[in-house]
């Protein structure tokens, strides 16, 4: 293959790579938006039903000794 043929093939491959990159960036953006929505859903659930970080009940003071 001569230099002109190689140049043409490389240009074709560059265009192909650019279109694949563009598609991947669109997919990445969509997945990031989906992840953000899921995080928002988790925050909403937390507001509606908060998890207790300390599950031990508070201690009741002992009655005073007489």
PDBQT receptor file of N, H, CA, C and O in Angstrom, charges set to zero:
ATOM      1  N   UNK A   1       0.851  -1.172   0.000  1.00  0.00    +0.000 N 
ATOM      2  CA  UNK A   1       0.000   0.000   0.000  1.00  0.00    +0.000 C 
ATOM      3  C   UNK A   1       0.899   1.239   0.000  1.00  0.00    +0.000 C 
ATOM      4  O   UNK A   1       1.887   1.302   0.732  1.00  0.00    +0.000 OA
ATOM      5  N   UNK A   2       0.550   2.200  -0.814  1.00  0.00    +0.000 N 
ATOM      6  H   UNK A   2      -0.252   2.149  -1.409  1.00  0.00    +0.000 HD
ATOM      7  CA  UNK A   2       1.360   3.410  -0.901  1.00  0.00    +0.000 C 
ATOM      8  C   UNK A   2       0.978   4.406   0.196  1.00  0.00    +0.000 C 
ATOM      9  O   UNK A   2       0.019   4.186   0.937  1.00  0.00    +0.000 OA
ATOM     10  N   UNK A   3       1.720   5.480   0.292  1.00  0.00    +0.000 N 
ATOM     11  H   UNK A   3       2.499   5.659  -0.309  1.00  0.00    +0.000 HD
ATOM     12  CA  UNK A   3       1.507   6.477   1.352  1.00  0.00    +0.000 C 
ATOM     13  C   UNK A   3       0.114   7.110   1.270  1.00  0.00    +0.000 C 
ATOM     14  O   UNK A   3      -0.511   7.355   2.303  1.00  0.00    +0.000 OA
ATOM     15  N   UNK A   4      -0.369   7.372   0.082  1.00  0.00    +0.000 N 
ATOM     16  H   UNK A   4       0.138   7.172  -0.757  1.00  0.00    +0.000 HD
ATOM     17  CA  UNK A   4      -1.695   7.981  -0.073  1.00  0.00    +0.000 C 
ATOM     18  C   UNK A   4      -2.785   7.022   0.402  1.00  0.00    +0.000 C 
ATOM     19  O   UNK A   4      -3.758   7.430   1.035  1.00  0.00    +0.000 OA
ATOM     20  N   UNK A   5      -2.604   5.764   0.089  1.00  0.00    +0.000 N 
ATOM     21  H   UNK A   5      -1.814   5.433  -0.425  1.00  0.00    +0.000 HD
ATOM     22  CA  UNK A   5      -3.580   4.754   0.531  1.00  0.00    +0.000 C 
ATOM     23  C   UNK A   5      -3.577   4.609   2.047  1.00  0.00    +0.000 C 
ATOM     24  O   UNK A   5      -4.634   4.490   2.668  1.00  0.00    +0.000 OA
ATOM     25  N   UNK A   6      -2.392   4.619   2.635  1.00  0.00    +0.000 N 
ATOM     26  H   UNK A   6      -1.534   4.716   2.131  1.00  0.00    +0.000 HD
ATOM     27  CA  UNK A   6      -2.285   4.537   4.095  1.00  0.00    +0.000 C 
ATOM     28  C   UNK A   6      -2.913   5.760   4.758  1.00  0.00    +0.000 C 
ATOM     29  O   UNK A   6      -3.615   5.641   5.763  1.00  0.00    +0.000 OA
ATOM     30  N   UNK A   7      -2.653   6.934   4.186  1.00  0.00    +0.000 N 
ATOM     31  H   UNK A   7      -2.083   7.030   3.370  1.00  0.00    +0.000 HD
ATOM     32  CA  UNK A   7      -3.223   8.168   4.734  1.00  0.00    +0.000 C 
ATOM     33  C   UNK A   7      -4.760   8.092   4.721  1.00  0.00    +0.000 C 
ATOM     34  O   UNK A   7      -5.418   8.458   5.695  1.00  0.00    +0.000 OA
ATOM     35  N   UNK A   8      -5.309   7.613   3.610  1.00  0.00    +0.000 N 
ATOM     36  H   UNK A   8      -4.774   7.316   2.819  1.00  0.00    +0.000 HD
ATOM     37  CA  UNK A   8      -6.763   7.504   3.488  1.00  0.00    +0.000 C 
ATOM     38  C   UNK A   8      -7.319   6.504   4.512  1.00  0.00    +0.000 C 
ATOM     39  O   UNK A   8      -8.349   6.753   5.138  1.00  0.00    +0.000 OA
ATOM     40  N   UNK A   9      -6.637   5.393   4.669  1.00  0.00    +0.000 N 
ATOM     41  H   UNK A   9      -5.801   5.191   4.160  1.00  0.00    +0.000 HD
ATOM     42  CA  UNK A   9      -7.080   4.382   5.643  1.00  0.00    +0.000 C 
ATOM     43  C   UNK A   9      -7.005   4.927   7.068  1.00  0.00    +0.000 C 
ATOM     44  O   UNK A   9      -7.921   4.706   7.861  1.00  0.00    +0.000 OA
ATOM     45  N   UNK A  10      -5.935   5.631   7.399  1.00  0.00    +0.000 N 
ATOM     46  H   UNK A  10      -5.192   5.811   6.755  1.00  0.00    +0.000 HD
ATOM     47  CA  UNK A  10      -5.802   6.210   8.735  1.00  0.00    +0.000 C 
ATOM     48  C   UNK A  10      -6.887   7.250   8.996  1.00  0.00    +0.000 C 
ATOM     49  O   UNK A  10      -7.449   7.305  10.090  1.00  0.00    +0.000 OA
ATOM     50  N   UNK A  11      -7.180   8.069   7.997  1.00  0.00    +0.000 N 
ATOM     51  H   UNK A  11      -6.724   8.024   7.108  1.00  0.00    +0.000 HD
ATOM     52  CA  UNK A  11      -8.243   9.072   8.165  1.00  0.00    +0.000 C 
ATOM     53  C   UNK A  11      -9.586   8.404   8.418  1.00  0.00    +0.000 C 
ATOM     54  O   UNK A  11     -10.377   8.868   9.240  1.00  0.00    +0.000 OA
ATOM     55  N   UNK A  12      -9.835   7.314   7.707  1.00  0.00    +0.000 N 
ATOM     56  H   UNK A  12      -9.193   6.937   7.040  1.00  0.00    +0.000 HD
ATOM     57  CA  UNK A  12     -11.077   6.547   7.908  1.00  0.00    +0.000 C 
ATOM     58  C   UNK A  12     -11.129   5.989   9.335  1.00  0.00    +0.000 C 
ATOM     59  O   UNK A  12     -12.167   6.061   9.993  1.00  0.00    +0.000 OA
ATOM     60  N   UNK A  13     -10.018   5.440   9.807  1.00  0.00    +0.000 N 
ATOM     61  H   UNK A  13      -9.175   5.382   9.272  1.00  0.00    +0.000 HD
ATOM     62  CA  UNK A  13      -9.965   4.878  11.151  1.00  0.00    +0.000 C 
ATOM     63  C   UNK A  13     -10.108   5.962  12.220  1.00  0.00    +0.000 C 
ATOM     64  O   UNK A  13     -10.708   5.723  13.268  1.00  0.00    +0.000 OA
ATOM     65  N   UNK A  14      -9.561   7.148  11.961  1.00  0.00    +0.000 N 
ATOM     66  H   UNK A  14      -9.073   7.342  11.110  1.00  0.00    +0.000 HD
ATOM     67  CA  UNK A  14      -9.699   8.259  12.910  1.00  0.00    +0.000 C 
ATOM     68  C   UNK A  14     -11.167   8.674  13.020  1.00  0.00    +0.000 C 
ATOM     69  O   UNK A  14     -11.667   8.896  14.123  1.00  0.00    +0.000 OA
ATOM     70  N   UNK A  15     -11.867   8.780  11.872  1.00  0.00    +0.000 N 
ATOM     71  H   UNK A  15     -11.461   8.599  10.976  1.00  0.00    +0.000 HD
ATOM     72  CA  UNK A  15     -13.288   9.125  11.885  1.00  0.00    +0.000 C 
ATOM     73  C   UNK A  15     -14.085   8.078  12.652  1.00  0.00    +0.000 C 
ATOM     74  O   UNK A  15     -14.976   8.401  13.437  1.00  0.00    +0.000 OA
ATOM     75  N   UNK A  16     -13.744   6.815  12.406  1.00  0.00    +0.000 N 
ATOM     76  H   UNK A  16     -13.020   6.552  11.768  1.00  0.00    +0.000 HD
ATOM     77  CA  UNK A  16     -14.433   5.723  13.102  1.00  0.00    +0.000 C 
ATOM     78  C   UNK A  16     -14.192   5.807  14.612  1.00  0.00    +0.000 C 
ATOM     79  O   UNK A  16     -15.122   5.647  15.403  1.00  0.00    +0.000 OA
ATOM     80  N   UNK A  17     -12.958   6.054  15.001  1.00  0.00    +0.000 N 
ATOM     81  H   UNK A  17     -12.203   6.183  14.359  1.00  0.00    +0.000 HD
ATOM     82  CA  UNK A  17     -12.630   6.174  16.427  1.00  0.00    +0.000 C 
ATOM     83  C   UNK A  17     -13.348   7.368  17.043  1.00  0.00    +0.000 C 
ATOM     84  O   UNK A  17     -13.847   7.279  18.165  1.00  0.00    +0.000 OA
ATOM     85  N   UNK A  18     -13.405   8.497  16.312  1.00  0.00    +0.000 N 
ATOM     86  H   UNK A  18     -13.000   8.569  15.401  1.00  0.00    +0.000 HD
ATOM     87  CA  UNK A  18     -14.102   9.681  16.822  1.00  0.00    +0.000 C 
ATOM     88  C   UNK A  18     -15.586   9.402  17.052  1.00  0.00    +0.000 C 
ATOM     89  O   UNK A  18     -16.154   9.835  18.055  1.00  0.00    +0.000 OA
ATOM     90  N   UNK A  19     -16.207   8.685  16.130  1.00  0.00    +0.000 N 
ATOM     91  H   UNK A  19     -15.745   8.333  15.315  1.00  0.00    +0.000 HD
ATOM     92  CA  UNK A  19     -17.634   8.394  16.300  1.00  0.00    +0.000 C 
ATOM     93  C   UNK A  19     -17.857   7.435  17.470  1.00  0.00    +0.000 C 
ATOM     94  O   UNK A  19     -18.845   7.566  18.193  1.00  0.00    +0.000 OA
ATOM     95  N   UNK A  20     -16.954   6.477  17.662  1.00  0.00    +0.000 N 
ATOM     96  H   UNK A  20     -16.152   6.371  17.074  1.00  0.00    +0.000 HD
ATOM     97  CA  UNK A  20     -17.069   5.562  18.801  1.00  0.00    +0.000 C 
ATOM     98  C   UNK A  20     -16.863   6.309  20.118  1.00  0.00    +0.000 C 
ATOM     99  O   UNK A  20     -17.547   6.027  21.102  1.00  0.00    +0.000 OA
ATOM    100  N   UNK A  21     -15.933   7.252  20.143  1.00  0.00    +0.000 N 
ATOM    101  H   UNK A  21     -15.378   7.481  19.344  1.00  0.00    +0.000 HD
ATOM    102  CA  UNK A  21     -15.693   8.057  21.349  1.00  0.00    +0.000 C 
ATOM    103  C   UNK A  21     -16.928   8.885  21.675  1.00  0.00    +0.000 C 
ATOM    104  O   UNK A  21     -17.330   8.979  22.834  1.00  0.00    +0.000 OA
ATOM    105  N   UNK A  22     -17.529   9.487  20.650  1.00  0.00    +0.000 N 
ATOM    106  H   UNK A  22     -17.202   9.411  19.708  1.00  0.00    +0.000 HD
ATOM    107  CA  UNK A  22     -18.726  10.299  20.856  1.00  0.00    +0.000 C 
ATOM    108  C   UNK A  22     -19.869   9.454  21.427  1.00  0.00    +0.000 C 
ATOM    109  O   UNK A  22     -20.566   9.884  22.346  1.00  0.00    +0.000 OA
ATOM    110  N   UNK A  23     -20.053   8.258  20.881  1.00  0.00    +0.000 N 
ATOM    111  H   UNK A  23     -19.486   7.909  20.134  1.00  0.00    +0.000 HD
ATOM    112  CA  UNK A  23     -21.095   7.367  21.381  1.00  0.00    +0.000 C 
ATOM    113  C   UNK A  23     -20.816   6.953  22.825  1.00  0.00    +0.000 C 
ATOM    114  O   UNK A  23     -21.732   6.900  23.646  1.00  0.00    +0.000 OA
ATOM    115  N   UNK A  24     -19.570   6.665  23.129  1.00  0.00    +0.000 N 
ATOM    116  H   UNK A  24     -18.826   6.708  22.462  1.00  0.00    +0.000 HD
ATOM    117  CA  UNK A  24     -19.205   6.260  24.489  1.00  0.00    +0.000 C 
ATOM    118  C   UNK A  24     -19.410   7.409  25.471  1.00  0.00    +0.000 C 
ATOM    119  O   UNK A  24     -19.851   7.188  26.599  1.00  0.00    +0.000 OA
ATOM    120  N   UNK A  25     -19.095   8.636  25.052  1.00  0.00    +0.000 N 
ATOM    121  H   UNK A  25     -18.738   8.817  24.136  1.00  0.00    +0.000 HD
ATOM    122  CA  UNK A  25     -19.308   9.792  25.925  1.00  0.00    +0.000 C 
ATOM    123  C   UNK A  25     -20.789  10.010  26.195  1.00  0.00    +0.000 C 
ATOM    124  O   UNK A  25     -21.168  10.366  27.311  1.00  0.00    +0.000 OA
ATOM    125  N   UNK A  26     -21.630   9.802  25.189  1.00  0.00    +0.000 N 
ATOM    126  H   UNK A  26     -21.322   9.513  24.282  1.00  0.00    +0.000 HD
ATOM    127  CA  UNK A  26     -23.080   9.925  25.385  1.00  0.00    +0.000 C 
ATOM    128  C   UNK A  26     -23.572   8.867  26.360  1.00  0.00    +0.000 C 
ATOM    129  O   UNK A  26     -24.381   9.154  27.243  1.00  0.00    +0.000 OA
ATOM    130  N   UNK A  27     -23.082   7.646  26.196  1.00  0.00    +0.000 N 
ATOM    131  H   UNK A  27     -22.425   7.413  25.479  1.00  0.00    +0.000 HD
ATOM    132  CA  UNK A  27     -23.480   6.562  27.098  1.00  0.00    +0.000 C 
ATOM    133  C   UNK A  27     -23.006   6.843  28.523  1.00  0.00    +0.000 C 
ATOM    134  O   UNK A  27     -23.741   6.603  29.481  1.00  0.00    +0.000 OA
ATOM    135  N   UNK A  28     -21.785   7.348  28.663  1.00  0.00    +0.000 N 
ATOM    136  H   UNK A  28     -21.188   7.542  27.884  1.00  0.00    +0.000 HD
ATOM    137  CA  UNK A  28     -21.246   7.683  29.976  1.00  0.00    +0.000 C 
ATOM    138  C   UNK A  28     -22.100   8.757  30.642  1.00  0.00    +0.000 C 
ATOM    139  O   UNK A  28     -22.421   8.653  31.826  1.00  0.00    +0.000 OA
ATOM    140  N   UNK A  29     -22.465   9.784  29.887  1.00  0.00    +0.000 N 
ATOM    141  H   UNK A  29     -22.203   9.868  28.925  1.00  0.00    +0.000 HD
ATOM    142  CA  UNK A  29     -23.285  10.851  30.436  1.00  0.00    +0.000 C 
ATOM    143  C   UNK A  29     -24.643  10.309  30.893  1.00  0.00    +0.000 C 
ATOM    144  O   UNK A  29     -25.142  10.689  31.952  1.00  0.00    +0.000 OA
ATOM    145  N   UNK A  30     -25.230   9.431  30.102  1.00  0.00    +0.000 N 
ATOM    146  H   UNK A  30     -24.825   9.122  29.241  1.00  0.00    +0.000 HD
ATOM    147  CA  UNK A  30     -26.500   8.821  30.470  1.00  0.00    +0.000 C 
ATOM    148  C   UNK A  30     -26.382   8.001  31.743  1.00  0.00    +0.000 C 
ATOM    149  O   UNK A  30     -27.258   8.060  32.607  1.00  0.00    +0.000 OA
ATOM    150  N   UNK A  31     -25.313   7.241  31.862  1.00  0.00    +0.000 N 
ATOM    151  H   UNK A  31     -24.602   7.193  31.161  1.00  0.00    +0.000 HD
ATOM    152  CA  UNK A  31     -25.102   6.424  33.057  1.00  0.00    +0.000 C 
ATOM    153  C   UNK A  31     -24.851   7.289  34.288  1.00  0.00    +0.000 C 
ATOM    154  O   UNK A  31     -25.291   6.954  35.388  1.00  0.00    +0.000 OA
ATOM    155  N   UNK A  32     -24.141   8.407  34.101  1.00  0.00    +0.000 N 
ATOM    156  H   UNK A  32     -23.784   8.679  33.208  1.00  0.00    +0.000 HD
ATOM    157  CA  UNK A  32     -23.909   9.317  35.231  1.00  0.00    +0.000 C 
ATOM    158  C   UNK A  32     -25.223   9.936  35.697  1.00  0.00    +0.000 C 
ATOM    159  O   UNK A  32     -25.446  10.078  36.899  1.00  0.00    +0.000 OA
ATOM    160  N   UNK A  33     -26.094  10.305  34.760  1.00  0.00    +0.000 N 
ATOM    161  H   UNK A  33     -25.913  10.190  33.783  1.00  0.00    +0.000 HD
ATOM    162  CA  UNK A  33     -27.401  10.859  35.124  1.00  0.00    +0.000 C 
ATOM    163  C   UNK A  33     -28.243   9.813  35.840  1.00  0.00    +0.000 C 
ATOM    164  O   UNK A  33     -28.925  10.125  36.817  1.00  0.00    +0.000 OA
ATOM    165  N   UNK A  34     -28.199   8.569  35.359  1.00  0.00    +0.000 N 
ATOM    166  H   UNK A  34     -27.644   8.316  34.566  1.00  0.00    +0.000 HD
ATOM    167  CA  UNK A  34     -28.935   7.474  35.994  1.00  0.00    +0.000 C 
ATOM    168  C   UNK A  34     -28.441   7.245  37.423  1.00  0.00    +0.000 C 
ATOM    169  O   UNK A  34     -29.239   7.048  38.340  1.00  0.00    +0.000 OA
ATOM    170  N   UNK A  35     -27.134   7.274  37.601  1.00  0.00    +0.000 N 
ATOM    171  H   UNK A  35     -26.486   7.434  36.856  1.00  0.00    +0.000 HD
ATOM    172  CA  UNK A  35     -26.540   7.098  38.931  1.00  0.00    +0.000 C 
ATOM    173  C   UNK A  35     -26.985   8.217  39.867  1.00  0.00    +0.000 C 
ATOM    174  O   UNK A  35     -27.280   7.976  41.038  1.00  0.00    +0.000 OA
ATOM    175  N   UNK A  36     -27.031   9.440  39.348  1.00  0.00    +0.000 N 
ATOM    176  H   UNK A  36     -26.791   9.636  38.397  1.00  0.00    +0.000 HD
ATOM    177  CA  UNK A  36     -27.463  10.580  40.148  1.00  0.00    +0.000 C 
ATOM    178  C   UNK A  36     -28.919  10.413  40.585  1.00  0.00    +0.000 C 
ATOM    179  O   UNK A  36     -29.271  10.732  41.720  1.00  0.00    +0.000 OA
ATOM    180  N   UNK A  37     -29.757   9.914  39.685  1.00  0.00    +0.000 N 
ATOM    181  H   UNK A  37     -29.470   9.655  38.763  1.00  0.00    +0.000 HD
ATOM    182  CA  UNK A  37     -31.161   9.669  40.032  1.00  0.00    +0.000 C 
ATOM    183  C   UNK A  37     -31.272   8.596  41.119  1.00  0.00    +0.000 C 
ATOM    184  O   UNK A  37     -32.084   8.713  42.037  1.00  0.00    +0.000 OA
ATOM    185  N   UNK A  38     -30.458   7.564  41.006  1.00  0.00    +0.000 N 
ATOM    186  H   UNK A  38     -29.798   7.469  40.261  1.00  0.00    +0.000 HD
ATOM    187  CA  UNK A  38     -30.466   6.512  42.024  1.00  0.00    +0.000 C 
ATOM    188  C   UNK A  38     -30.031   7.059  43.384  1.00  0.00    +0.000 C 
ATOM    189  O   UNK A  38     -30.605   6.707  44.414  1.00  0.00    +0.000 OA
ATOM    190  N   UNK A  39     -29.015   7.921  43.378  1.00  0.00    +0.000 N 
ATOM    191  H   UNK A  39     -28.549   8.207  42.541  1.00  0.00    +0.000 HD
ATOM    192  CA  UNK A  39     -28.566   8.529  44.627  1.00  0.00    +0.000 C 
ATOM    193  C   UNK A  39     -29.677   9.391  45.231  1.00  0.00    +0.000 C 
ATOM    194  O   UNK A  39     -29.883   9.388  46.445  1.00  0.00    +0.000 OA
ATOM    195  N   UNK A  40     -30.383  10.121  44.384  1.00  0.00    +0.000 N 
ATOM    196  H   UNK A  40     -30.216  10.124  43.398  1.00  0.00    +0.000 HD
ATOM    197  CA  UNK A  40     -31.503  10.927  44.867  1.00  0.00    +0.000 C 
ATOM    198  C   UNK A  40     -32.590  10.053  45.478  1.00  0.00    +0.000 C 
ATOM    199  O   UNK A  40     -33.188  10.408  46.493  1.00  0.00    +0.000 OA
ATOM    200  N   UNK A  41     -32.835   8.924  44.861  1.00  0.00    +0.000 N 
ATOM    201  H   UNK A  41     -32.349   8.634  44.036  1.00  0.00    +0.000 HD
ATOM    202  CA  UNK A  41     -33.804   7.980  45.409  1.00  0.00    +0.000 C 
ATOM    203  C   UNK A  41     -33.365   7.452  46.766  1.00  0.00    +0.000 C 
ATOM    204  O   UNK A  41     -34.182   7.311  47.676  1.00  0.00    +0.000 OA
ATOM    205  N   UNK A  42     -32.082   7.162  46.901  1.00  0.00    +0.000 N 
ATOM    206  H   UNK A  42     -31.418   7.276  46.162  1.00  0.00    +0.000 HD
ATOM    207  CA  UNK A  42     -31.567   6.685  48.187  1.00  0.00    +0.000 C 
ATOM    208  C   UNK A  42     -31.698   7.765  49.257  1.00  0.00    +0.000 C 
ATOM    209  O   UNK A  42     -32.052   7.470  50.399  1.00  0.00    +0.000 OA
ATOM    210  N   UNK A  43     -31.411   9.019  48.889  1.00  0.00    +0.000 N 
ATOM    211  H   UNK A  43     -31.124   9.259  47.962  1.00  0.00    +0.000 HD
ATOM    212  CA  UNK A  43     -31.550  10.115  49.851  1.00  0.00    +0.000 C 
ATOM    213  C   UNK A  43     -33.007  10.294  50.264  1.00  0.00    +0.000 C 
ATOM    214  O   UNK A  43     -33.290  10.572  51.430  1.00  0.00    +0.000 OA
ATOM    215  N   UNK A  44     -33.931  10.138  49.323  1.00  0.00    +0.000 N 
ATOM    216  H   UNK A  44     -33.701   9.913  48.376  1.00  0.00    +0.000 HD
ATOM    217  CA  UNK A  44     -35.358  10.242  49.639  1.00  0.00    +0.000 C 
ATOM    218  C   UNK A  44     -35.765   9.146  50.603  1.00  0.00    +0.000 C 
ATOM    219  O   UNK A  44     -36.482   9.396  51.572  1.00  0.00    +0.000 OA
ATOM    220  N   UNK A  45     -35.304   7.920  50.336  1.00  0.00    +0.000 N 
ATOM    221  H   UNK A  45     -34.721   7.717  49.549  1.00  0.00    +0.000 HD
ATOM    222  CA  UNK A  45     -35.619   6.814  51.244  1.00  0.00    +0.000 C 
ATOM    223  C   UNK A  45     -35.057   7.078  52.638  1.00  0.00    +0.000 C 
ATOM    224  O   UNK A  45     -35.705   6.772  53.638  1.00  0.00    +0.000 OA
ATOM    225  N   UNK A  46     -33.869   7.639  52.703  1.00  0.00    +0.000 N 
ATOM    226  H   UNK A  46     -33.342   7.888  51.890  1.00  0.00    +0.000 HD
ATOM    227  CA  UNK A  46     -33.248   7.938  53.992  1.00  0.00    +0.000 C 
ATOM    228  C   UNK A  46     -34.068   8.977  54.751  1.00  0.00    +0.000 C 
ATOM    229  O   UNK A  46     -34.211   8.886  55.971  1.00  0.00    +0.000 OA
ATOM    230  N   UNK A  47     -34.603   9.959  54.039  1.00  0.00    +0.000 N 
ATOM    231  H   UNK A  47     -34.486  10.033  53.048  1.00  0.00    +0.000 HD
ATOM    232  CA  UNK A  47     -35.430  10.980  54.693  1.00  0.00    +0.000 C 
ATOM    233  C   UNK A  47     -36.746  10.382  55.187  1.00  0.00    +0.000 C 
ATOM    234  O   UNK A  47     -37.240  10.758  56.250  1.00  0.00    +0.000 OA
ATOM    235  N   UNK A  48     -37.308   9.459  54.422  1.00  0.00    +0.000 N 
ATOM    236  H   UNK A  48     -36.907   9.154  53.559  1.00  0.00    +0.000 HD
ATOM    237  CA  UNK A  48     -38.578   8.846  54.814  1.00  0.00    +0.000 C 
ATOM    238  C   UNK A  48     -38.410   7.816  55.920  1.00  0.00    +0.000 C 
ATOM    239  O   UNK A  48     -39.293   7.666  56.765  1.00  0.00    +0.000 OA
ATOM    240  N   UNK A  49     -37.314   7.120  55.924  1.00  0.00    +0.000 N 
ATOM    241  H   UNK A  49     -36.597   7.242  55.238  1.00  0.00    +0.000 HD
ATOM    242  CA  UNK A  49     -37.072   6.059  56.902  1.00  0.00    +0.000 C 
ATOM    243  C   UNK A  49     -35.610   6.087  57.313  1.00  0.00    +0.000 C 
ATOM    244  O   UNK A  49     -34.817   5.278  56.832  1.00  0.00    +0.000 OA
ATOM    245  N   UNK A  50     -35.239   7.013  58.202  1.00  0.00    +0.000 N 
ATOM    246  H   UNK A  50     -35.883   7.671  58.593  1.00  0.00    +0.000 HD
ATOM    247  CA  UNK A  50     -33.814   7.141  58.559  1.00  0.00    +0.000 C 
ATOM    248  C   UNK A  50     -33.298   5.907  59.293  1.00  0.00    +0.000 C 
ATOM    249  O   UNK A  50     -33.994   5.302  60.109  1.00  0.00    +0.000 OA
ATOM    250  N   UNK A  51     -32.072   5.563  58.979  1.00  0.00    +0.000 N 
ATOM    251  H   UNK A  51     -31.507   6.054  58.316  1.00  0.00    +0.000 HD
ATOM    252  CA  UNK A  51     -31.405   4.462  59.673  1.00  0.00    +0.000 C 
ATOM    253  C   UNK A  51     -30.895   4.987  61.006  1.00  0.00    +0.000 C 
ATOM    254  O   UNK A  51     -30.428   6.122  61.105  1.00  0.00    +0.000 OA
ATOM    255  N   UNK A  52     -30.992   4.144  62.030  1.00  0.00    +0.000 N 
ATOM    256  H   UNK A  52     -31.372   3.222  61.949  1.00  0.00    +0.000 HD
ATOM    257  CA  UNK A  52     -30.424   4.537  63.311  1.00  0.00    +0.000 C 
ATOM    258  C   UNK A  52     -28.961   4.134  63.302  1.00  0.00    +0.000 C 
ATOM    259  O   UNK A  52     -28.622   2.973  63.072  1.00  0.00    +0.000 OA
ATOM    260  N   UNK A  53     -28.097   5.114  63.556  1.00  0.00    +0.000 N 
ATOM    261  H   UNK A  53     -28.373   6.057  63.743  1.00  0.00    +0.000 HD
ATOM    262  CA  UNK A  53     -26.671   4.805  63.539  1.00  0.00    +0.000 C 
ATOM    263  C   UNK A  53     -26.252   4.103  64.817  1.00  0.00    +0.000 C 
ATOM    264  O   UNK A  53     -25.357   3.258  64.800  1.00  0.00    +0.000 OA
ATOM    265  N   UNK A  54     -26.890   4.447  65.919  1.00  0.00    +0.000 N 
ATOM    266  H   UNK A  54     -27.617   5.133  65.933  1.00  0.00    +0.000 HD
ATOM    267  CA  UNK A  54     -26.621   3.742  67.169  1.00  0.00    +0.000 C 
ATOM    268  C   UNK A  54     -27.905   3.042  67.563  1.00  0.00    +0.000 C 
ATOM    269  O   UNK A  54     -28.899   3.688  67.894  1.00  0.00    +0.000 OA
ATOM    270  N   UNK A  55     -27.882   1.741  67.527  1.00  0.00    +0.000 N 
ATOM    271  H   UNK A  55     -27.075   1.216  67.258  1.00  0.00    +0.000 HD
ATOM    272  CA  UNK A  55     -29.092   0.982  67.791  1.00  0.00    +0.000 C 
ATOM    273  C   UNK A  55     -29.231   0.607  69.262  1.00  0.00    +0.000 C 
ATOM    274  O   UNK A  55     -30.180  -0.091  69.619  1.00  0.00    +0.000 OA
ATOM    275  N   UNK A  56     -28.322   1.043  70.125  1.00  0.00    +0.000 N 
ATOM    276  H   UNK A  56     -27.550   1.610  69.835  1.00  0.00    +0.000 HD
ATOM    277  CA  UNK A  56     -28.439   0.724  71.544  1.00  0.00    +0.000 C 
ATOM    278  C   UNK A  56     -29.379   1.730  72.196  1.00  0.00    +0.000 C 
ATOM    279  O   UNK A  56     -29.236   2.933  71.980  1.00  0.00    +0.000 OA
ATOM    280  N   UNK A  57     -30.335   1.260  72.987  1.00  0.00    +0.000 N 
ATOM    281  H   UNK A  57     -30.451   0.282  73.163  1.00  0.00    +0.000 HD
ATOM    282  CA  UNK A  57     -31.262   2.186  73.641  1.00  0.00    +0.000 C 
ATOM    283  C   UNK A  57     -30.543   2.991  74.718  1.00  0.00    +0.000 C 
ATOM    284  O   UNK A  57     -29.555   2.523  75.286  1.00  0.00    +0.000 OA
ATOM    285  N   UNK A  58     -31.028   4.193  75.002  1.00  0.00    +0.000 N 
ATOM    286  H   UNK A  58     -31.830   4.573  74.541  1.00  0.00    +0.000 HD
ATOM    287  CA  UNK A  58     -30.381   4.988  76.051  1.00  0.00    +0.000 C 
ATOM    288  C   UNK A  58     -30.532   4.310  77.405  1.00  0.00    +0.000 C 
ATOM    289  O   UNK A  58     -31.559   3.696  77.694  1.00  0.00    +0.000 OA
ATOM    290  N   UNK A  59     -29.511   4.425  78.218  1.00  0.00    +0.000 N 
ATOM    291  H   UNK A  59     -28.676   4.923  77.983  1.00  0.00    +0.000 HD
ATOM    292  CA  UNK A  59     -29.541   3.787  79.520  1.00  0.00    +0.000 C 
ATOM    293  C   UNK A  59     -30.426   4.607  80.468  1.00  0.00    +0.000 C 
ATOM    294  O   UNK A  59     -30.386   5.837  80.481  1.00  0.00    +0.000 OA
ATOM    295  N   UNK A  60     -31.224   3.881  81.259  1.00  0.00    +0.000 N 
ATOM    296  H   UNK A  60     -31.256   2.881  81.249  1.00  0.00    +0.000 HD
ATOM    297  CA  UNK A  60     -32.046   4.561  82.256  1.00  0.00    +0.000 C 
ATOM    298  C   UNK A  60     -31.222   4.701  83.528  1.00  0.00    +0.000 C 
ATOM    299  O   UNK A  60     -30.525   3.766  83.922  1.00  0.00    +0.000 OA
ATOM    300  N   UNK A  61     -31.297   5.858  84.171  1.00  0.00    +0.000 N 
ATOM    301  H   UNK A  61     -31.864   6.618  83.851  1.00  0.00    +0.000 HD
ATOM    302  CA  UNK A  61     -30.495   6.028  85.399  1.00  0.00    +0.000 C 
ATOM    303  C   UNK A  61     -31.007   5.110  86.507  1.00  0.00    +0.000 C 
ATOM    304  O   UNK A  61     -32.203   4.842  86.617  1.00  0.00    +0.000 OA
ATOM    305  N   UNK A  62     -30.081   4.646  87.308  1.00  0.00    +0.000 N 
ATOM    306  H   UNK A  62     -29.109   4.864  87.219  1.00  0.00    +0.000 HD
ATOM    307  CA  UNK A  62     -30.443   3.785  88.443  1.00  0.00    +0.000 C 
ATOM    308  C   UNK A  62     -31.154   4.614  89.491  1.00  0.00    +0.000 C 
ATOM    309  O   UNK A  62     -30.819   5.783  89.686  1.00  0.00    +0.000 OA
ATOM    310  N   UNK A  63     -32.133   4.030  90.171  1.00  0.00    +0.000 N 
ATOM    311  H   UNK A  63     -32.405   3.080  90.013  1.00  0.00    +0.000 HD
ATOM    312  CA  UNK A  63     -32.819   4.774  91.221  1.00  0.00    +0.000 C 
ATOM    313  C   UNK A  63     -31.837   5.123  92.348  1.00  0.00    +0.000 C 
ATOM    314  O   UNK A  63     -30.927   4.353  92.656  1.00  0.00    +0.000 OA
ATOM    315  N   UNK A  64     -32.041   6.294  92.952  1.00  0.00    +0.000 N 
ATOM    316  H   UNK A  64     -32.780   6.919  92.701  1.00  0.00    +0.000 HD
ATOM    317  CA  UNK A  64     -31.109   6.669  94.025  1.00  0.00    +0.000 C 
ATOM    318  C   UNK A  64     -31.226   5.701  95.216  1.00  0.00    +0.000 C 
ATOM    319  O   UNK A  64     -32.318   5.262  95.577  1.00  0.00    +0.000 OA
ATOM    320  N   UNK A  65     -30.088   5.393  95.799  1.00  0.00    +0.000 N 
ATOM    321  H   UNK A  65     -29.201   5.750  95.505  1.00  0.00    +0.000 HD
ATOM    322  CA  UNK A  65     -30.060   4.492  96.940  1.00  0.00    +0.000 C 
ATOM    323  C   UNK A  65     -30.431   5.292  98.198  1.00  0.00    +0.000 C 
ATOM    324  O   UNK A  65     -29.953   6.409  98.396  1.00  0.00    +0.000 OA
ATOM    325  N   UNK A  66     -31.279   4.712  99.031  1.00  0.00    +0.000 N 
ATOM    326  H   UNK A  66     -31.667   3.805  98.869  1.00  0.00    +0.000 HD
ATOM    327  CA  UNK A  66     -31.697   5.421 100.257  1.00  0.00    +0.000 C 
ATOM    328  C   UNK A  66     -30.966   4.959 101.457  1.00  0.00    +0.000 C 
ATOM    329  O   UNK A  66     -31.206   5.458 102.557  1.00  0.00    +0.000 OA
TER     330      UNK A  66
